[in-house]
Amino acid sequence: MDEHPSPSLLAQAQHEHWQDTYQEHPGMYGDRPSEAARYAAELFRAVGASSVLELGAGHGRDAMYFAQRGFTVQATDFSATGLHQLQTAASEQGLSDHLCTLEHDVRSPLPLPSDTIDAVYAHMLLCMALSTRQIHAVMDEVRRVLRPGGVLIYTVRHTGDAHYQAGLSHGDNIYEHGGFAVHFFDRALVTALAEGWNLHEIHPFEEGGLPRRLWRVTQTLPARPGHP
């Protein structure tokens, strides 16, 4: 008998858990953008980005901030409940023309054309209940949809976090605590995910009351010959 539940069962359980969580706690993260989103918006503006793809937008506090700052935003999440809350908020604030939502599980390829997005943002999406192989597959999809020279900013909880090796182990540095499964990143994984990219920064920071310990990673896709 396997020590850990199958990845498909874990994924299904996490989807149900997030759906229930957003249903029971609408707008659970509030309406103020994260510090990571504030940083990202400034950098995206500085490099001339206009279109932003957010992976794992949840109920959309950061996606809303990007739209408020004038970006055209595509917000994805696997929770229809969270995205409905985002759509409602965007409509109430008159931002529906700047923001669209897409229910999508990052374990599947992105239903977007190649070379069409200026910037990708993912706040703690990559450290959800994804295997190392799945994380690499997500990064391959990000590379595909980004334009040459496009920028990626992602944040992840790392192995210095207080919840690392606490709770139920699912293997592959994934631990479940309080119903939420987290893949804790080590430095080697961040380095591996940056292969073929220009890695600009691995910035440590803390968030929340625990606090959660995270890295904010900034990297850009090299421009191809013939592209500016």
N, C-alpha and C positions, 0 to 999 in steps of 0.2 A: 504494500500500500504506500502511495506517495506521501511524503511528509507534508507537502504543501498542496493546497487546492490548485486545480488547473487554472492557467491564465484566463481562459474563457469564463470560468465560473467566477473568478475574482473580478473580471471586468464587468460582468453582469451585476454582481453584488454592489460594486462601486457606483454603477449607473443608477441603480435603484436607491442607493443611499443618498446620492446627490439630489436626485429628483425629490425624495422625501424631505431632505434638508431645506431645499429652496421653497418647497410647499409650506413647510412649517415655520420657516423664518424668512419671509419675503425681504429682499434687500438686506440680507444678513451682513454684508460687509459695508453697509452705509452707502452714501452717495458722494463721498469725498474720494478723489482719485488717490491711488497709492503713490508713494514717493517714487517708485520705479516708473510709473506712468508719467509723472512730472518730468523726470529725467529724460525719458524716451521722447516725449513731445518736443522738448527743446532740441534734442539731437536730430530728430526727424526733420524739424524745421530748418536746422542749420545746414543739413545736407541736401535740402531742396525736395524732400519727399512730399508727395501729395496723397498717395493712397496707402492705407495701413490695413494689414490683415492681423486681427487679434485671434490667437488660438486659445481656447479655454476662457472665454469672456465671462462666463457665469451670468450673473444678473446685470453686469455691464457698467460698473462704476468707472472703469478705465476707458472702455469703448466710448462712453458718453463724453468723457473728458477730451478724447481725441477729436470727436465730432464737434464739440464746443470750440476747439482750437482751429477748426476749419479743415481738418483732414476728411477725406472720403474713407469711411471705415467699413470693412467687412468683418463682422464679429461671429465667430464660430464657437459652438459648445455642444456637448452631447446631451445636455439637459434642456428639453423643450420648455420646462417650467421656468428655468432661469432666463432663457431667451425671450419668453413671453413677457416677463417683467421688464427686460431691456426694451423690447418693442413698445411697450406701454409708456415707459419713461421717455423714450425718444419722441413719441407722438405728442406727449404732453408738453414737451419743451420745443416742439417745432423743428426737430432735427431728423425727421424721417428721410429727408432728401439727402442727408449726409451719411446715413448709417443704414446698413442692411444686415440681417442676421441669417445664419445658415446652421441648421442642426447637423452636426457632423462629429463623428468619432475619429480621432486622429489615428486610430489603428488602421483606418482605410485611407487610400489616396485622396488628396484634396480634389474636389470637383471644380478646379480652376485651371485656366489656360496657363501655359508656361510663359515665363518672362513678362509678367503683367503687373506685379506688385512692387511698390517702391520700398516698403518697410514691413517687417513682421515683428510682432510683439507677443510674448507669452509669459505671463506672470504666474509662476508655479505650475504651469501645465505640464512641462516635461518631467516634473518630479511626482506626478500622479502614479497610479498603479500600472506603469508601463515597464516592460522588460527592457534590458539594455538593447536588445535587437530591435524592439519597436521604437525606442528613442532614436536610434540611428535611422530607421525608416522615416520617421517624422522629419528628421533633419534633411534627408534626401528630398522630401517633398517641398520643404521650405526652400531649398536650393533651386528646385525646379521652377517654382512660381515666382521667385524673386527676379527682378531685372538685374543685368550685370551691374555691379557696383552697389546693389541694394544692401540694406542694413538689417541685421537681426539683433534684437535685444530680448534676452530671456532671463528669468530668475528661477533658482532652484534652491531647495533646502539641501544642506550638505552634511557630511559625516561628523561635523562638529556640533550639530544640533542636539538639544537635550533629549529628543525623542528617538534619536538613532539607536538602534538595537534595543528599543523598548517596545513592549506590546507583542503582538503576534507576528512572527516572521513568516514571510512568503518567499524567502530566498531572493537572490539577486539584489541585495541591499534594499528590499522592500519590507517595510514594517507597518503594521496596522495598529493604530492607537485611537481609541474613542470612535471606532467605526470608519476612520479615514485612513486609507493606505497611501503611503508615501515612499517613493524611490529616492533614497538619499544619495546624492552625488559625491563622488570623491574627485580629486583633482585630475586623476588620470582620465576619467570619463569626459570631463570638460575639454581636456586637451585633445582627446580622440575626436570629439564632435567638431573641433575647430580645424581638422585636417582639410586642406584645400581652401580655407577661408583666410582672411586677414583678421587675426584676433587682436583686438585693441585693449580690452580691459576685463579683468575678473575682479569685481568690486565686492568686498564683504560688507554686509549690513544686517541689521536686525529689524524684525517687524512683529507686532502683536505683543500680547501680555506675557507669553512664556519666558523670554521672547523666542520666536523662530529665528534661526540663524541661516542666512541665505547668501548666495553669490548672485550678483547681477553681471551678466556676461554680455559684452558688446563685440560683435564681429560683422565684417562686411564681406560680400561676395566679390571676388576680384572681377574687374571689368575684362571682357573678352576682347581680343584684337578686333579693331574696327568699331568698337563702342567707346563712347567718351568715358 
